[in-house]
Amino acid sequence: MNQDKLYKFLAFNNEIRVYSVESKEVLLKYLKHVECSPIASVAIGRLMSAALMMAGMLKDDEKLLLSIDSDGPIQSLKAEADAYGTVRGFVKNPLLDVSYNEFGRLDVAKAVGHGILTVKKQLNLKEPFTGSCELVSGEIAEDISYYFGISEQTPTVVALGVNISKEGTIDNSGGFIIQMLPNASEEAYQYVEELLKKVTSVSELLNKFGPEQLVHELFNDATLVESYPVRFQCSCSRRVAINILKRLEYSDLETIINEDHKAEVTCNFCNRKYHFTEEELKQILEEKRCEA
Ligand SMILES: [Zn+2]
């Protein structure tokens, strides 16, 4: 059963907004579709948690895509989420080798390396928004915190955690975001600064308190504003796959029909495969001609 939920709070005399999320089931469902090494699981789990919380800042029908393009072995990571709590993810190199850092933890920074974080938002009645920044650590949470400061001028702390046992089972996944509101006082900033010195492991906090109680532990006046379930769900469909085929050149489509006699379109996000017979491909070619 899906227990994953996202929580939105106001805290510190309404000077601070806090988001928290549990995304263990989201990650488990993703891993059913896409085979990932432990390090890739941690990286995509972190990014999907962040995307869910950032999409929680949007309005109905708005969407957000978080992408990391890097020179590290993971190459590219994406997570797309909407304000209704659905998310999907993509890892370019999901089977990359496990690597541990000096603390015996999976070394996400090494897997990600140097690169760019991009945030694209599809907004209602507004032009799409795109912001980006260089990765500062490759640990994902710090990179997104930096992005908020640089690109959106909103002082924000992002904390993300995925805990995987030595046997490879996912113990938990989730995180929290602390965002300073424009009215935030010097005391609010100081409180958060002191707080962060005490937070060492997001996974441990999640294990101990869960995503809702965790925020009450951080802020004793935290007031829950809203909470809703979150889930992994891919928006791909046979219709989307047909449109991908239609965008091919006529000559390429004809070559597929005449030489392969069939086609397979694989969704980059969930790995679902859509198969097309020669007859179906001929029909797609015909439709493409009619629409031209
Ligand atoms: Zn899909």
Residues whose N, C-alpha, C, O or C-beta is under 5 A from the ligand:
A	BS01	ZN	C234 C236 C267 F269 C270 N271 R272
